[in-house]
Amino acid sequence: MTVKKQTFYRPVLVVSILLALSACSSNDDDDNDDGVESEPVVQIPDTSEPTVDTTSPAMIDAVALRDALVADGGTAFDAQNPTAFPDAYNVFMPSVTGVDLQTDLDLNASGPTARLPLYRGLDPAGNSVDYIITEASDQAVADFLGIIYSPRMLAGANTAGSQAVTVDNGIMNFLGTVDFSPTRSVTPGDPNATEGPNAITRSEFPPAAVSPGAVADAEWSSLVVLPSGLVLNAQLMANATGIHDRIPDSGQDDQNNPNLDRTNRAVVLQILDGWQDDERYYFHLVTDASVPDAAAIELGVFAPRVGLLPTAGVFPDGSRLGFSPNVNGLADGPNGPQGLNISATDQTIDPTNVFPIEPTDPRYSPMWDAHLSMWTSAAIDGNQRRVITSIDDLSQLIDEGLITDFIGNEGPSNDFIAGLMPANAIINCPVIMQPDSSVIGTTFGIAENG
């Protein structure tokens, strides 16, 4: 695998040493009667840390958020001394303090996880909530907080899909909130149905019934806009009603869950596998989804306001970025399972979707615009289903008549996603890393709380 490393634009120390000969005599004469040879005078380089320009409104907000995190007991990201992940881990989000890449569920029931800083905010009633920040629309802010730079999020600012917030002494005040108390459930559809959508997909997708494990109110969106104009991807992890389903052991909704460490302000979250550019392990989070099916299947918050972000199937305009989940894939194979039908049937198996670009690309956005693919009956009857590994691979399969649009897709054909149409669903999926297969099964850095 080719390891891809993100470039961060950090201040660079420029060290210069000036040598000058100086006579010990107090005059400028060449004669020196005291017998002392001239000594070189060495200017000591300034080795202090470079200062960060904090004068822009966006950076003022970022510094306030960072300082509040520290005041609450957290550890600020240090761009000069980040977690020293080896290149093989290919981490895109440097504020991650550690990862556990054990994929064998018999050895680690939670699957792969990552540990991130946990910020404190306030809900509309003034109660404390816990959230993470994964992307910023400003390059300097992204570098400073150790998150991903996503300029395309600006296209979602001040739209019906965004949430305006205020910041007081580094504490973010949200207009919306999330109820984490519901119990998540997914009832698979009948793959042997003789009519309806399951008869067309010949699979358990669409599910017969879903109930998301967390539901946002009408004001909540994770694309938040600060008074400075800075746009952040800020996702709620916990409040008095419970904790996010992607926090390991969250089924207990236990406020004392060690994976949610409010004392040291850090949270451990499950990360999901994926395919990008014919390479596996495109690990990402799932935090919110604009439709209940995706929220329930992918253990996210059902946040309908996110679905109002511009614009389904349109790229690169708007704040969305297309990707392609498959709806009726195989349960097993040499490259593992792939298909929403598999996840609808077995809730321990996460979807393995196909993504077009990595977060180093300026076209990246964490607001993934689902373009669902469906294996045709000809592919199923011909035993030609397999794991789809890239957008180019998807395009080839479409040309061969083996893949087509899911019956629920509707809207403009998106050439960026092999000509598929959008499903009018957004899933908020910040990308954490795309490691080499050589480090799968390993742990690095501070991966656990406590």
Secondary structure, 3 states (H helix, E strand, C coil): CCCCCCCCCCCCCCCCCCEEEECCCCCCCCCCCCCCCCEEEECCCCCCCCCCCCCCHHHHHHHHHHHHHHHCCCCCCCCCCCCCCCHHHCECCCCCCEEECCCCCCCCCCCCEEEEECEEEECCCCCEEEEEEEEECCHHHHHHHCCEECHHHHHHCCCCCCEECEEECCEEECCCCEECCCCCEEECCCCCCCCCHHHHHCCCCCCCEEECCCEECCCCCCEEECCCCCEEEEEEEEECCEECCCCCCHHHCCCCCCCEECCCCEEEEECECEEECCECCCEECCCEECCHHHHHHCCCEECHHHHHCCCCCCCCCCCCEEEECECCCCCCCCCCCCCHHHHHHCCCCCCCEEECCCCCCCCCCCEEEECCEEECHHHHHCCCCCCCCCHHHHHHHHHCCCEEECCCCCCCCEHHHCCECCCCCEEECCEEECCCHHHCCCEEECCCCC
